[in-house]
Amino acid sequence: MQAARDRAFVGRAAELGIFRAALSGGAKPVAVVYLHGPGGMGKSMLLRRFAAEARAAGRHVLEIDGRLIEPTPEAFAKEAETVLTDECAVLLVDTFERCQGLEGWLRDRFLTRLPAGALVVIAGRQPPDVRWVSDPGWAELLRTVALRNLAPDEATAFLRLRGVPERMHAALLAFTGGNPLALTLAAAVAERDEEGRTDWRPSRDVIETLLPQLIGEVPTPVHRRALEVCAHAYLTTESLLRAVLGDEAVRTFAWLRGLPFVESAQQGLFPHDVVREALEADLRWRDPEGYAELHGKLRRHFFERIQTAPESGMLPAVGAFMYLYRAGRYMSDYITWRGEDELWLSRCEPADHATVIDMTAEVEGPDSAAVARFWLSRQPEAFRLCRSTRNDEIVGFSAWLRLTEPYGEDADPVIETVWAHARSSTSLRHGEHLGVARFSVTSRKYRKNLNSPISPVEDLHQWRIVAEIARAGPRLAWSYLAIRAGEFWAPYLTSLGLEIVADRPRVGDLTYTLFGYDWRTQPLWTWAEERTRLMLSGLPSVPEAPATGRRTELVVLDRPEFDAAVRDALRVLQRSAELANNPLARSRLIVEHGVALHDVLTQAIEALRKERGGEKHHRAVVATYLRGVSTQESVAARLGLPFSTYRRHLAGGVERICDALWRKEIYGAGADQ
């Protein structure tokens, strides 16, 4: 058995070095090695290796398992009494979290009685109490070791030793993150694979075996939900838990913070990769409806943050929002998820213009640099700089142009193509604009992979585009994205619903691909819902996504068409079947806000009374369209008005209703009535 364990053992060179040094003594003797790490990290395997090396060195080894003894001082002292009289003894205590309550007694009473030369190794999930290091005596005799996942080369060596085919290594490493237990279980399944697959996924048996070992006992269903939030979200904060768990947020956040497999970052908490993947896979299989519900709550929370956060918090919110869709096809292939850690975004000041122009010339050529100079002089506020968090160096920039009227066509072939495409579809309506991601430039010095444009800088470029679209609201008609590596990005961007513009503009020696999206036909929120359905469509109890990948598009009406539709709808207001066929029923005004056309019209009619001089208009509209009177002459007679006066009041009321509803169509539900 020991020979088989030795053959399967890889890595842990640093930990073995620490133990060997402690075993042999030296100028700075170590009495206690405190080994801690999450479940599945290989602590027991390492202790067995320690035991073998200690015995080989002629030391007497005593092994205690915290699962197998009563967690009392008396029981522990009885089990370990032989080490108190043997200066060559090595005491190995495994699964110490099961008797963590003994830590103070062990430190202050038992271990202080050990003879000089004895060595103790304690292995558990929790790190040592701070009183170990605050005591000057123990500070010199204690060595704390945090056990982490195997390094990629070590994990690969383990898979090779187990005979796992090379084609499956990447998938197994992505799932396990180098966690030894997960590697062992996954390798056992992969060894039996005879189908030549490369898209390995953990089986239900692997997940069911792995989870209890990784996370231990979970106190309540509320704590379990907090774990699931932590697994699904990129980073977990107390405010995020509050959006899902309400008043339980404070208690569960403190509990998460103390778990050995949960790490703390500047912006929040995150679990180890294998724990995240195991929890996600388990919830998707065990409770698909609960998984979909959780996804929806988090999606709404982050979407609201994108729209309302100050600019400094805008991109982290987008990154968190996009991370919810990481299981979707292509998403993880085109985002590194390292952008926020390595970079930050700043405004482009006049002193930075020369750097932007020089970087454009270096990456895209002198003709593009001239275009960048043109837009810096017209829309300097459109530019944002990507700066390194290490030294503040500018390593990239992006520009988001906001265009309400055609200009720049003579100076920029990309914008010329954008306007030509926009004119060929539904024209811009008053108050609407185009958004163009004109530049997404990464410095050549920053490139991590010369064969791929993917880098953390690209993360920020993407996230800024999403933020600009979300914060633009309903006034954004079309968005366009100009990309040089169009063929590389096409699978990803078209999977998100963007369409490729047929004409390909050329600037100098470069040809660009334009990707466009009409946000009037499917606003961002319904776009996100569609992405959710596509991602969840393989789960039971979740409706399948349409084969086209797109919902029925909204109707885009210009102002004369809109006014005509309002008048037609008022005429059939009491006939629901005819009202349902009105174009307004498929407009943003109705669909995006989930309200009935009948209710929108009656609310607009009622609002006339609140306007200055609106009572007369309200009476004329109500009597005409809500009272069921057969002719306008009879309505005028009923109101006791001359026919010409009645027609003037009615026309004024309908015109005010058209104006109010048009403002909502263009500017959203918050527009003034």
Secondary structure, 3 states (H helix, E strand, C coil): CHHHHHHHCCCCHHHHHHHHHHHHCCCCCCCEEEEECCCCCCHHHHHHHHHHHHHHCCCEEEEEECCCCCCCHHHHHHHHHHHHHCCCEEEEEECHHHHHHHHHHHHHHHHHHCCCCCEEEEEECCCCCHHHHHCHHHHHHEEEEECCCCCHHHHHHHHHHCCCCHHHHHHHHHHHCCCHHHHHHHHHHHHCCCCCCCCCCCCHHHHHHHHHHHHCCCCCHHHHHHHHHHHHCCCECHHHHHHHHHHHHHHHHHHHHCCCCEEEECCEEEECHHHHHHHHHHHHHHCHHHHHHHHHHHHHHHHHHHHHCCHHHHHHHHHHHHHCCCCCCCHHHHCCCCHHHHEEEEECCHHHHHHHHHHHHHHHCHHHHHHHHHHHHHCHHHEEEEEECCCCCEEEEEEEEEECCCCCCCCCHHHHHHHHHHHHCCCCCCCCEEEEEEEEEECCCCCCCCCCCCCHHHHHHHHHHHHHHHHHHHHEEEEEEEECCHHHHHHHHHHCCCEECCCCCEECCEECEEEEEECCCCCHHHHHHHHHHHHHCCCCCCCCCCCCCCCCCCCCCCHHHHHHHHHHHHHCCCCHHHHHCCHHHHCHHHHCCCCCHHHHHHHHHHHHHHCCCHHHHHHHHHHHHCCCCCCHHHHHHHHCCCHHHHHHHHHHHHHHHHHHHHHHHHHCCCCCC
